[in-house]
Amino acid sequence: MLLLLSLALAPGLALLIFIYLKDKYEPEPLKLVIKAFLLGALSTIVIVFFWIMVKIIGLHSHSHLSKLHQALYSAFVQAALPEELLKWLVFVIFFYKLKDFNEWFDGLVYASAISLGFATVENVLYVFSFGVKTGIIRAITAVPLHFMAGLAQGLFFSLAKFKGYKALNITLAYVTGVAVHGFYDFLLALSGLWFTILTIFYFVAVIWLSKQILNGLLEKSQFKNRLND
């Protein structure tokens, strides 16, 4: 029990600590980062209710669809669209107008913390249902994927806040999060050597892009020179 819980919690908490420490020029208040994580975790309640309603209504059954359409349906309709919407709403309602959201990197911190809260609770459910092997696999795939989808959302929230085109960029925050999350799930749902290779390449590409976003927005901090004062 303790092993499973530790395995389920570790990747999300490790990435939360990573993004908090990465924000080195003007760190966000720890209580707000924890709040973002907890609100993301609580949002899973809505998803569980959504899954229950989908099963009651019978929308979870899509055996009449082709394999390709089944993969698209499960990846986007059942997973990416509702899950990223919840994370997006948490950011818009609780964090977008915060006075502490005062530099580019802050969008990444809050959005990724929300995503990691969601991913951690989801991970607990999966690990306790399917065991250690699932926990190890998800620690290096699904949880980092949620984190990177959060970074994608955070980038566009920061663009909306500090660059302009507010409505467009806030919308793109949701669309991009869905795209990053959904395309990964879509590839994962398709079997075969080429899809496995494509999934690996996609995951590596998203990691590379995430690194560019992290470093690029960190360098845009107006507080960068304070460490030398």
Order of alpha helices (4+ residues) and beta strands (2+ residues): alpha-alpha-alpha-alpha-alpha-alpha-alpha-alpha-alpha-alpha
